[in-house]
Amino acid sequence: MDHVRTGEILGPEAEAGFDANEAKVRRKFWPTLKKAARHIPFSRDVVAAYYCAMDPDVPFRVRATLLGALAYFVTPIDAVPDFLLGIGFGDDMAVLMGAITLVASHITDRHREKAKAALED
């Protein structure tokens, strides 16, 4: 993987963390979203972020940011356990919204269309 992106030089530890997050998110994203959808008012944005994170044409730093937030979302053990009704996904929502806001210009209409289609199925 090419680690030189827009002036950034990332070492092998960045790739290892990225690969681990990507594998976790690919495996756990949809089941977690199904459990959390009613608690997350911006589910379409989260799914668009997922498609953006999986898009190899998106810069590495953007994909890494989104994968980090999505990995936090799919991890059952975090700052506020997800099983706590009403507040369990609050920290996940804050992390996701922060990441989505940070990289919003990279989430394209194509990502949003894929999200819309996925949620309609």
C-alpha positions in Angstrom: 0.0 0.0 0.0 1.3 3.4 -0.9 1.7 5.4 2.3 2.6 8.8 0.8 -0.7 10.8 0.6 -0.9 14.5 0.3 2.3 15.2 2.2 1.8 12.5 4.9 4.3 9.7 5.5 2.8 6.8 7.5 4.7 3.9 8.7 3.8 0.2 8.7 2.0 0.5 12.0 -0.6 2.7 10.2 -1.2 0.0 7.7 -1.5 -2.7 10.4 -4.1 -0.7 12.3 -5.9 0.2 9.2 -6.1 -3.4 8.0 -7.3 -4.6 11.4 -10.0 -1.9 11.5 -11.1 -2.6 8.0 -11.5 -6.3 8.7 -13.5 -5.6 11.9 -15.8 -3.1 10.2 -16.4 -5.3 7.2 -17.4 -8.2 9.5 -19.5 -6.3 12.1 -20.9 -3.2 10.5 -24.2 -4.5 9.2 -25.2 -6.5 12.3 -24.3 -3.6 14.5 -26.2 -1.1 12.3 -29.3 -3.3 12.5 -29.2 -3.2 16.3 -28.4 0.5 16.5 -30.5 2.0 13.6 -33.4 3.2 15.8 -30.9 4.9 18.1 -29.0 6.7 15.4 -31.0 9.4 13.6 -28.4 9.8 10.9 -28.1 6.1 9.8 -27.9 7.1 6.1 -24.8 9.2 6.8 -23.2 6.4 8.7 -23.8 4.0 5.8 -22.5 6.5 3.4 -19.4 6.8 5.6 -19.0 3.0 5.5 -19.1 3.1 1.7 -16.6 6.0 1.6 -14.3 4.1 4.0 -14.4 1.0 1.7 -13.7 3.1 -1.5 -10.1 2.6 -2.6 -10.2 5.9 -4.5 -10.7 7.8 -1.3 -7.4 9.1 0.3 -5.9 6.9 2.9 -6.1 9.4 5.7 -9.9 9.8 5.1 -10.5 6.1 5.0 -8.4 5.6 8.2 -10.4 8.3 10.0 -13.7 6.8 9.0 -12.6 3.2 9.7 -11.4 4.3 13.2 -14.8 5.7 14.0 -16.7 2.8 12.4 -14.5 0.3 14.4 -15.4 2.2 17.6 -19.1 1.9 16.5 -18.9 -1.9 16.0 -16.8 -2.7 19.1 -19.2 -3.7 21.9 -16.9 -2.6 24.6 -16.4 1.2 24.6 -16.7 4.2 26.9 -20.4 3.7 27.4 -21.5 0.1 26.8 -24.0 -0.2 23.9 -26.5 -2.3 25.9 -27.4 0.7 28.1 -30.8 1.7 26.7 -31.1 5.2 25.6 -27.4 6.2 26.2 -25.4 3.3 25.0 -25.0 4.5 21.4 -24.5 8.2 22.5 -20.7 8.0 22.5 -20.7 6.1 19.2 -22.9 8.8 17.7 -20.5 11.5 18.8 -17.5 9.7 17.4 -19.2 9.0 14.1 -20.5 12.5 13.7 -17.1 14.0 14.5 -15.4 11.8 11.9 -18.2 12.3 9.3 -18.0 16.1 9.8 -14.2 16.0 9.5 -14.2 14.3 6.1 -17.6 15.3 4.8 -16.2 16.6 1.5 -15.0 13.1 0.6 -18.3 11.4 1.1 -19.7 11.7 -2.4 -23.1 11.5 -4.0 -22.1 8.0 -5.1 -21.6 6.9 -1.5 -24.9 8.5 -0.5 -26.7 6.7 -3.3 -25.3 3.4 -2.3 -26.3 4.1 1.3 -29.9 5.0 0.2 -30.1 1.8 -1.8 -28.7 -0.4 1.0 -31.2 1.0 3.5 -34.1 0.6 1.2 -33.5 -3.2 0.9 
